[in-house]
Amino acid sequence: MRTRLVEEDELELLRDIERAAGACFREIGMPEVADDEPLPVAVLAEYRRDGRIRVAVDGTDRPIAYLVSAEVDGNVHIEQVSVHPGHARRGIGRRLLDEEADRAVTHGVPAMTLTTFAEVPWNAPYYARCGFRVLAEPEWGPGLRAIRALEEAHGLDRWPRLCMSRDLR
């Protein structure tokens, strides 16, 4: 498996990967999450222009997983990690996270952050295995607070949510 920056003509494919990966939320009683539309192509294109979307590709160079990041509170914030279910449980998501961490370290970034569902097995427990720890609310910077406010407005707080951080120092 190889990773690289996403190409512009692959952005719609990323939306398909997220839809497929999100379907498993239906199986655990979270159909609203499963049915939530992925980021629009125009938004993905902005992240692409900033070099903030990396894909894992199969042997034919077709994306099978992706990671979207942003800068929040001086850290790399993981906006989205999605792995197509046909390629899940092979360490692809972890590899994308580890490579993002390596890039952040070379730029002196102190941490990676993300927000996630507390009780979904492939969310907070998975990220904990990848080196993330739960951030107490007093540890949240203004950027994380703004993200959590948007998530709450979007209805995601119907299920317990967490902010997590992976120290890169």
LUMFI-251177 format. One record per atom (N, C-alpha, C): residue in one letter; atom name; x, y, z. Coordinates in steps of 0.2 Angstrom, whole numbers, plus 2048, in hexadecimal, padded with zeros to 3 digits. Layout:
LUMFI-251177
   code   site    px    py    pz
      A     CA     X     Y     Z
...
//
This chain:
LUMFI-251177
   code   site    px    py    pz
      M      N   804   7FA   800
      M     CA   800   800   800
      M      C   804   806   800
      R      N   802   80B   7FC
      R     CA   806   811   7FB
      R      C   801   817   7FD
      T      N   804   81D   800
      T     CA   800   823   801
      T      C   803   828   7FD
      R      N   7FF   82D   7FB
      R     CA   801   833   7F8
      R      C   7FB   838   7F8
      L      N   7FD   83E   7F6
      L     CA   7F8   844   7F6
      L      C   7F2   842   7F1
      V      N   7EC   844   7F2
      V     CA   7E6   842   7EE
      V      C   7E7   847   7E7
      E      N   7E4   844   7E2
      E     CA   7E3   847   7DC
      E      C   7DC   84B   7DB
      E      N   7DC   850   7D8
      E     CA   7D5   853   7D7
      E      C   7D0   84F   7D5
      D      N   7D1   84B   7D0
      D     CA   7CC   847   7CD
      D      C   7CA   841   7D1
      E      N   7CD   840   7D7
      E     CA   7CB   83B   7DC
      E      C   7C7   83D   7E2
      L      N   7C5   843   7E2
      L     CA   7C2   846   7E8
      L      C   7BB   843   7E9
      E      N   7B7   842   7E3
      E     CA   7B1   83E   7E4
      E      C   7B2   837   7E6
      L      N   7B7   834   7E5
      L     CA   7B8   82D   7E7
      L      C   7B9   82D   7EF
      L      N   7BC   833   7F1
      L     CA   7BD   833   7F9
      L      C   7B6   833   7FC
      R      N   7B1   837   7F9
      R     CA   7AA   837   7FC
      R      C   7A7   830   7FC
      D      N   7A9   82C   7F6
      D     CA   7A6   825   7F6
      D      C   7A9   821   7FB
      I      N   7B0   822   7FD
      I     CA   7B3   81E   802
      I      C   7B0   820   809
      E      N   7AF   826   80A
      E     CA   7AC   828   810
      E      C   7A5   825   811
      R      N   7A1   825   80C
      R     CA   79A   822   80C
      R      C   79A   81B   80E
      A      N   79F   817   80A
      A     CA   7A0   810   80C
      A      C   7A2   80F   813
      A      N   7A7   813   815
      A     CA   7AA   812   81C
      A      C   7A4   814   821
      G      N   7A0   818   820
      G     CA   79B   81B   824
      G      C   795   816   825
      A      N   794   812   820
      A     CA   78F   80D   821
      A      C   78F   809   827
      C      N   794   807   82A
      C     CA   795   803   830
      C      C   791   807   836
      F      N   791   80D   836
      F     CA   78D   811   83B
      F      C   786   80F   83B
      R      N   783   80D   836
      R     CA   77C   80A   836
      R      C   77B   804   83A
      E      N   780   800   83A
      E     CA   780   7F9   83D
      E      C   780   7FA   845
      I      N   783   800   847
      I     CA   783   801   84F
      I      C   77E   806   851
      G      N   779   807   84D
      G     CA   773   80C   84F
      G      C   775   813   84E
      M      N   779   815   84A
      M     CA   77B   81C   848
      M      C   779   81D   841
      P      N   773   81C   83E
      P     CA   772   81D   837
      P      C   773   824   835
      E      N   772   829   83A
      E     CA   773   830   838
      E      C   77A   832   836
      V      N   77E   82E   839
      V     CA   785   82F   837
      V      C   787   82C   831
      A      N   784   826   830
      A     CA   785   822   82A
      A      C   782   826   824
      D      N   77D   82A   825
      D     CA   77A   82D   81F
      D      C   77C   834   81E
      D      N   781   837   823
      D     CA   784   83D   822
      D      C   788   83E   81C
      E      N   787   843   818
      E     CA   78B   844   812
      E      C   792   846   813
      P      N   796   843   810
      P     CA   79D   845   810
      P      C   79F   84C   80E
      L      N   7A4   84E   810
      L     CA   7A6   855   80E
      L      C   7A5   856   806
      P      N   7A3   85C   804
      P     CA   7A2   85D   7FD
      P      C   7A8   85D   7F9
      V      N   7A8   85C   7F3
      V     CA   7AE   85C   7EF
      V      C   7B2   863   7EF
      A      N   7AE   868   7EF
      A     CA   7B1   86F   7F0
      A      C   7B5   870   7F6
      V      N   7B3   86D   7FC
      V     CA   7B6   86E   802
      V      C   7BC   869   802
      L      N   7BC   863   7FF
      L     CA   7C1   85E   7FE
      L      C   7C7   862   7FA
      A      N   7C4   865   7F5
      A     CA   7C9   868   7F0
      A      C   7CD   86E   7F4
      E      N   7CA   871   7F8
      E     CA   7CE   876   7FC
      E      C   7D3   873   800
      Y      N   7D2   86D   804
      Y     CA   7D7   869   808
      Y      C   7DC   867   803
      R      N   7DA   864   7FD
      R     CA   7DF   862   7F8
      R      C   7E4   867   7F6
      R      N   7E1   86D   7F5
      R     CA   7E6   873   7F3
      R      C   7EB   874   7F8
      D      N   7E9   873   7FE
      D     CA   7ED   875   804
      D      C   7F2   86F   806
      G      N   7F1   869   802
      G     CA   7F5   863   803
      G      C   7F3   85F   809
      R      N   7ED   860   80B
      R     CA   7EA   85D   811
      R      C   7E6   857   810
      I      N   7E7   853   80A
      I     CA   7E3   84D   80A
      I      C   7E8   848   807
      R      N   7E9   843   80B
      R     CA   7EE   83D   808
      R      C   7E9   837   807
      V      N   7EB   833   802
      V     CA   7E7   82D   801
      V      C   7EC   827   802
      A      N   7E9   821   803
      A     CA   7EC   81B   803
      A      C   7E9   818   7FC
      V      N   7EE   815   7F8
      V     CA   7EB   812   7F2
      V      C   7ED   80B   7F1
      D      N   7E9   808   7ED
      D     CA   7EA   800   7EC
      D      C   7EF   800   7E6
      G      N   7F0   7FA   7E4
      G     CA   7F5   7F8   7DF
      G      C   7F4   7FB   7D8
      T      N   7EE   7FE   7D7
      T     CA   7EC   801   7D1
      T      C   7EC   809   7D2
      D      N   7EF   80B   7D8
      D     CA   7EF   812   7D9
      D      C   7E8   815   7DA
      R      N   7E3   811   7DC
      R     CA   7DD   814   7DE
      R      C   7DC   815   7E5
      P      N   7DA   81B   7E7
      P     CA   7D9   81C   7EF
      P      C   7D4   817   7F2
      I      N   7D7   814   7F8
      I     CA   7D3   810   7FC
      I      C   7D1   813   803
      A      N   7D5   818   804
      A     CA   7D4   81B   80B
      A      C   7D7   822   80A
      Y      N   7D5   826   80F
      Y     CA   7D8   82D   80F
      Y      C   7D7   830   816
      L      N   7DB   836   817
      L     CA   7DC   839   81D
      L      C   7DC   841   81B
      V      N   7D8   845   81E
      V     CA   7D7   84C   81D
      V      C   7DA   84F   824
      S      N   7DE   854   823
      S     CA   7E0   857   829
      S      C   7E0   85F   828
      A      N   7E0   862   82E
      A     CA   7E0   86A   82E
      A      C   7E5   86C   834
      E      N   7E6   872   834
      E     CA   7EA   875   83A
      E      C   7E4   878   83E
      V      N   7E5   876   845
      V     CA   7E0   878   84A
      V      C   7E4   879   850
      D      N   7E4   87F   853
      D     CA   7E7   881   859
      D      C   7EF   87F   859
      G      N   7F2   880   853
      G     CA   7F9   87E   852
      G      C   7FB   877   852
      N      N   7F6   873   851
      N     CA   7F7   86C   850
      N      C   7F4   869   84A
      V      N   7F6   863   848
      V     CA   7F3   860   842
      V      C   7EC   85D   845
      H      N   7E7   85F   842
      H     CA   7E0   85C   844
      H      C   7DE   858   83E
      I      N   7DC   851   840
      I     CA   7DA   84C   83C
      I      C   7D2   84E   83B
      E      N   7D1   850   835
      E     CA   7CA   851   833
      E      C   7C6   84B   832
      Q      N   7C9   847   82E
      Q     CA   7C6   841   82C
      Q      C   7CB   83B   82A
      V      N   7C9   835   82C
      V     CA   7CD   82F   82A
      V      C   7C8   82A   828
      S      N   7C8   828   821
      S     CA   7C3   823   81F
      S      C   7C7   81E   81B
      V      N   7C5   818   81C
      V     CA   7C8   812   819
      V      C   7C2   80E   816
      H      N   7C3   80D   80F
      H     CA   7BD   809   80C
      H      C   7BD   802   810
      P      N   7B7   800   812
      P     CA   7B6   7FA   816
      P      C   7B9   7F3   812
      G      N   7BA   7F3   80C
      G     CA   7BD   7EE   808
      G      C   7C4   7ED   80A
      H      N   7C7   7F3   80D
      H     CA   7CE   7F3   80E
      H      C   7CF   7F4   816
      A      N   7CA   7F4   81A
      A     CA   7CB   7F5   821
      A      C   7CF   7F0   825
      R      N   7D1   7F2   82B
      R     CA   7D4   7ED   82F
      R      C   7DB   7EA   82D
      R      N   7DE   7EF   829
      R     CA   7E5   7ED   826
      R      C   7EA   7F2   828
      G      N   7E9   7F6   82D
      G     CA   7ED   7FB   82F
      G      C   7EE   801   82B
      I      N   7E9   802   826
      I     CA   7EA   808   821
      I      C   7E8   80E   824
      G      N   7E3   80F   829
      G     CA   7E2   815   82C
      G      C   7E7   817   831
      R      N   7EA   812   834
      R     CA   7F0   813   839
      R      C   7F6   816   835
      R      N   7F7   813   82F
      R     CA   7FD   815   82B
      R      C   7FC   81D   829
      L      N   7F6   81E   827
      L     CA   7F4   825   825
      L      C   7F6   82A   82B
      L      N   7F3   828   831
      L     CA   7F4   82C   837
      L      C   7FC   82C   839
      D      N   7FF   827   838
      D     CA   806   827   83A
      D      C   80A   82B   835
      E      N   809   82B   82F
      E     CA   80C   82F   82A
      E      C   80B   837   82B
      E      N   804   838   82D
      E     CA   803   83F   82E
      E      C   807   841   834
      A      N   807   83D   839
      A     CA   80B   83F   83F
      A      C   812   840   83D
      D      N   815   83C   839
      D     CA   81C   83D   837
      D      C   81D   844   833
      R      N   818   845   82F
      R     CA   819   84C   82B
      R      C   818   852   830
      A      N   814   851   835
      A     CA   813   856   83A
      A      C   819   857   83E
      V      N   81C   852   840
      V     CA   822   852   844
      V      C   828   856   841
      T      N   829   855   83A
      T     CA   82E   858   836
      T      C   82C   860   836
      H      N   826   862   837
      H     CA   825   869   837
      H      C   824   86C   83E
      G      N   826   868   843
      G     CA   826   86A   84A
      G      C   81F   86B   84D
      V      N   81A   867   84B
      V     CA   813   868   84D
      V      C   813   863   854
      P      N   810   866   859
      P     CA   811   862   860
      P      C   80C   85D   860
      A      N   806   85D   85D
      A     CA   801   857   85E
      A      C   7FD   857   858
      M      N   7F9   851   857
      M     CA   7F4   850   853
      M      C   7ED   850   857
      T      N   7E8   853   855
      T     CA   7E2   852   859
      T      C   7DC   850   854
      L      N   7D7   84E   857
      L     CA   7D1   84C   853
      L      C   7CB   84C   858
      T      N   7C5   84B   855
      T     CA   7BF   84A   859
      T      C   7BC   844   856
      T      N   7B8   840   85B
      T     CA   7B6   83A   859
      T      C   7B0   837   85E
      F      N   7AD   832   85C
      F     CA   7A8   82F   860
      F      C   7AC   82B   866
      A      N   7A9   82C   86C
      A     CA   7AD   829   871
      A      C   7AB   821   872
      E      N   7A6   81F   870
      E     CA   7A4   818   871
      E      C   7A4   813   86A
      V      N   7A6   816   865
      V     CA   7A6   812   85F
      V      C   7AD   80F   85E
      P      N   7AD   808   85E
      P     CA   7B3   804   85E
      P      C   7B8   807   859
      W      N   7B6   809   853
      W     CA   7BB   80B   84E
      W      C   7BD   812   84F
      N      N   7BA   816   854
      N     CA   7BC   81D   855
      N      C   7C0   81D   85B
      A      N   7BE   820   861
      A     CA   7C2   821   866
      A      C   7C7   81C   869
      P      N   7C4   815   869
      P     CA   7C8   810   86B
      P      C   7CE   80F   866
      Y      N   7CC   80F   860
      Y     CA   7D1   80E   85B
      Y      C   7D7   814   85B
      Y      N   7D5   81A   85C
      Y     CA   7D9   81F   85C
      Y      C   7DE   81F   862
      A      N   7DB   81C   868
      A     CA   7DF   81B   86E
      A      C   7E5   816   86C
      R      N   7E3   811   868
      R     CA   7E8   80C   866
      R      C   7ED   80F   862
      C      N   7EC   815   85E
      C     CA   7F0   818   85A
      C      C   7F4   81E   85D
      G      N   7F4   81E   864
      G     CA   7F8   823   868
      G      C   7F4   829   86A
      F      N   7EE   82A   869
      F     CA   7EA   830   86B
      F      C   7E7   82F   872
      R      N   7E7   834   875
      R     CA   7E4   834   87C
      R      C   7DE   839   87C
      V      N   7D9   838   881
      V     CA   7D3   83D   881
      V      C   7D6   843   884
      L      N   7D4   849   881
      L     CA   7D5   84F   884
      L      C   7CF   851   889
      A      N   7D1   854   88F
      A     CA   7CC   857   893
      A      C   7CA   85D   890
      E      N   7C4   85F   891
      E     CA   7C1   866   88E
      E      C   7C6   86C   890
      P      N   7C9   86C   896
      P     CA   7CD   872   897
      P      C   7D3   872   892
      E      N   7D5   86C   88F
      E     CA   7DB   86C   88B
      E      C   7D9   86E   884
      W      N   7D3   86F   882
      W     CA   7D1   871   87B
      W      C   7D2   878   87A
      G      N   7D5   879   874
      G     CA   7D7   880   872
      G      C   7D1   883   86F
      P      N   7D1   889   86D
      P     CA   7CB   88C   869
      P      C   7C9   889   863
      G      N   7CE   886   85F
      G     CA   7CC   883   859
      G      C   7C8   87C   85A
      L      N   7CA   878   85F
      L     CA   7C7   872   861
      L      C   7C0   874   864
      R      N   7BF   879   868
      R     CA   7B9   87B   86A
      R      C   7B4   87D   864
      A      N   7B7   880   85F
      A     CA   7B2   882   85A
      A      C   7B0   87C   856
      I      N   7B5   877   855
      I     CA   7B3   871   852
      I      C   7AD   86D   855
      R      N   7AE   86D   85C
      R     CA   7A9   869   860
      R      C   7A2   86D   860
      A      N   7A3   873   85F
      A     CA   79C   877   85F
      A      C   799   876   858
      L      N   79D   875   853
      L     CA   79A   873   84C
      L      C   797   86C   84C
      E      N   79B   868   850
      E     CA   798   861   850
      E      C   792   861   854
      E      N   791   864   859
      E     CA   78B   864   85D
      E      C   786   867   859
      A      N   787   86D   856
      A     CA   781   870   852
      A      C   77F   86B   84C
      H      N   784   866   84A
      H     CA   782   862   845
      H      C   77E   85B   848
      G      N   77E   85B   84E
      G     CA   77A   856   851
      G      C   77E   850   853
      L      N   785   850   853
      L     CA   789   84B   855
      L      C   789   849   85C
      D      N   788   84E   860
      D     CA   788   84D   867
      D      C   782   848   86A
      R      N   77E   846   865
      R     CA   779   841   867
      R      C   77D   83B   86A
      W      N   783   83A   868
      W     CA   787   834   86A
      W      C   78E   837   86D
      P      N   790   834   873
      P     CA   796   837   876
      P      C   79C   839   871
      R      N   79F   83F   872
      R     CA   7A4   841   86D
      R      C   7AA   843   872
      L      N   7B0   842   86F
      L     CA   7B6   843   872
      L      C   7BB   848   86E
      C      N   7BF   84B   871
      C     CA   7C5   84E   86E
      C      C   7CB   84A   870
      M      N   7D0   848   86B
      M     CA   7D5   844   86D
      M      C   7DC   848   86A
      S      N   7E1   846   86D
      S     CA   7E8   849   86B
      S      C   7ED   843   86B
      R      N   7F2   844   866
      R     CA   7F8   83F   866
      R      C   7FE   844   866
      D      N   801   843   86B
      D     CA   807   847   86C
      D      C   80D   845   867
      L      N   810   84A   864
      L     CA   815   849   85F
      L      C   81C   84B   861
      R      N   81C   84E   867
      R     CA   823   850   86A
      R      C   827   84A   86C
//
